[in-house]
Amino acid sequence: MYQNLLYETKDGIAYITINRPKSLNALSNEVLDELHAAFTAVDNDPEVKSVILTGEGKAFVAGADIAEMVKLSTLEGRAMMIKGQNVMNQIEMLKKPVIAAVNGFALGGGCELAMACDIRIASENAKFGQPEVNLGIIPGFGGTQRLPKLVGKGMGKYMIMTAEMIDAHEAYRIGLVEKVVPAEELMGTAEKTARIIMSKAPIAIQAAKLSINNGISLDVKTGVAFEGEALVAPFSSEDRIEGMTAFLEKRPAKFKNK
Ligand code: CO8
């Protein structure tokens, strides 16, 4: 079904692997369409509780497809930009948690794709950067917005304006990734993280993601009001009674809303 992705589900986790290693998994229009389809499939599959996104070969994603972009008219470029932004927004707003297992180059649109995920785990050989100004453009899949929110305005400007590539340890130091592990431990660590999150009440995970994603652009007072609204759904759920009762009875919670 997919030409550029591997999609498999196992024990509640959907594994989406961008599989275009000859072009370092560059995001063509077709790859973006397939990512949209794959994340829609995740959304529609009640058996899938979380997603691990990674790349085949030595890259996570080395950016938007430059060979395709060079031929585009301004209007076509705009359409591709909107398509890419929609995919990033779809991932960010997906109700299920998405973990980026960054196995290599995450440049330009690849760094933007990783930033749209909830959590980034990098292998030691991963490299990050926003090299768009080298090509006479700026990030267009959300990088000017999501990068400063993760690493701060100054570091965001530094990375975008110098186009410098940084290694995984520097990415960890500045807050661009949450964990760095040896390459052979990457998928295991991503799975372990997914399983920890999946052991919690799904309705609470969903509400936390919604509240953080929406609140980050708001002033604290409005954000806190949003948080209050987001708390209503988990607080009125059976899983809230179960979680609190299990604590008091000193036993593990058995959440129903899986
Ligand atoms: N697009 C298309 N092809 C690519 C890309 C890419 N982004 N990156 C690598 N490739 C191709 C190479 O052209 C090469 O193809 P071939 O074998 O046919 O010559 C193959 O992948 C292997 O690459 P290299 O030989 O270059 O491998 P190296 O290990 O020597 O270098 C690098 C690896 C450093 C990752 C290098 O390939 C590189 O610098 N790639 C480009 C990185 C880049 O500039 N990315 C940003 C792209 S712009 C972007 O993402 C903007 C997003 C928003 C756009 C909104 C408007 C639509």
Residues whose N, C-alpha, C, O or C-beta is under 5 A from the ligand:
A	BS01	CO8	K22 S23 L24 A26 A62 G63 A64 D65 I66 A67 G77 M80 M81 F105 L107 G108 G109 P131 E132 I138 P139 G140 F141
